């Protein structure tokens, strides 16, 4: 409901002096004060109206603004006055944002970044595909064929959205501009604003006969097979970009890209650290004590490893150039072999005798179950 003129509320002319405004308010306030008119809701509303009018007209700055703009100045409800034009930005006119929002309301969003423009060509969406490979494939490099569903330009209408043999027509509402012009009355006067056309949604054209293949979308979903070349030495989590492998663009825009994320599955024997490979290799007590020449299986075949005498459990040996290829540049990392001395769980009688002899010679105590064998060596050697 529209507000009554404040001068009319107080029964005054717009040329009334400050004293006349004060006298009129006191007279009316006494007449309609709630304390003198209890249980009368209409009288209470009248009193609030009188007080609102007086709050504005008794303040010189607020009155000046009211005389210029009337109720459009935003007075009433909260008593907001000229201070409404302060830091929060034209509060009296219903704004809570900055200058962009002011222009959006008054000038149709013509303030720089907030400007509305008809939509133009847009690049298609990028796609992601997670591809699992083995460590062997990461070592040697491999070429994979993947199948992905993606949107592509409709082959029937070639992206026009119109039925074959027809074409989109120029929008009759915006005449092909993609924008509509509106006139607005504001406290600053009558201004023109531009908005995206509501009929064509900024396209500038409308489709009278939609393409049945894509239902006037201009794009359809297809499954495509794509070759992906995976270079030797690639690491887990690496991304490969296939230019143009994503979804079709919109309104003639370029297609997006396809990002293939590599996931290298854990290996049963090898662990990777950078370009180096780690291998745990079991050896026997005899091999650790006496030394040995051993053949080590690598990702490229095999290599010889020399175990020196007295090798301790957990010792590591490096085989240079038997690790992963460098992804950028030549050469390879190393293979680090960590030996794990194993103890047999079951021994035959002869093996027990030999170990008991070794323990006797070394002056070591043995378990009670092997005391009999150990005592035989003591007797044999006069112990």
ABEGO torsion letter per residue (X at the ends): XBBBBAAAAAGBBAABBAAAAAAAAAAAAAAABAAABBGBAAAAAAAAAAAAAAAAAABAAAAAAAAAAEAAAGBEGAGBBAAAABAAGGAAAGBABBAAAAAAAAAGGABEAABBBBBBBBBBBBBBBBBBBBAAAAAAEBBBBBBBBBBBBBAAAGGAGBBBGBBBBBBAAAGGAGBBBBBBBBAAEBBBBBBBBAAAGGAGBBBABBBAAAGGAGBBBBBBBBBBBBBBGBBBGBBBBBBGABBBBBGGBBBBBBBBBBBBBBBAABBBBEABBBBBBBBBAAAAAAEBBBBBBBAAEBBBBBBBBGBBBGBBBBBBGABBBBABEBEBBBBBBBBBBBBBABBBAAAAAAAAAAAAAAGBBBBAAAAAAAAAAAAAAGX
